[in-house]
Amino acid sequence: MTDDVRLRLKTEAETAAWLPVAMAAYEQARQRAGENAEQAAVGRRASEDQYFPDGRLIDGHLLFTVEADGEDAGWLWIGPMSEPANWYIWDVAIHETHRRRGLGSRVMQLAEEVAREQGAVNLRLNVFGYNTPAIRLYESLGYETAAIHMQKVL
């Protein structure tokens, strides 16, 4: 386990560099979850338009670089839902080179601290069904399934 794990707000320049990388990963995840390329691209554009108009994150949301022992180890995007007491983890990722060191668990704990500091009473997230390691992590941290979206390819 890495002892020194911190969240550092991304600068505008860092956000601009991060956005295409994160949105490409989001688009690929949507496809892996069953959407075709066009559907995934539409979902990506909708997310960018809603949350990053003009390439800048909307007010009230927070985008962090996850730093582990001073190195860039991933990111966390967190912010309110439609009601300010309900917060959401919009995106979280640990770089492949930093996985299996307890960072995911620590980042989730830090996310809870940030949400509480902002007045949140609950924290929600979405995880694609194929991502069983993340599902296990979230369950181990006390997250419960709120809904299940199912599909069958015909």
Salt bridges, closest charged atoms under 4 A:
ASP4 OD1 - ARG6 NE 2.66
GLU12 OE2 - ARG56 NH2 3.46
GLU14 OE1 - ARG8 NH1 2.98
GLU27 OE1 - ARG44 NH1 2.99
GLU35 OE1 - ARG30 NE 2.75
GLU48 OE2 - ARG44 NE 2.95
GLU67 OE2 - ARG8 NE 2.69
GLU71 OE1 - HIS98 NE2 3.17
ASP72 OD1 - HIS95 NE2 2.96
GLU96 OE1 - ARG99 NH1 2.68
GLU112 OE1 - ARG116 NH2 3.60
GLU113 OE2 - ARG106 NH1 3.91
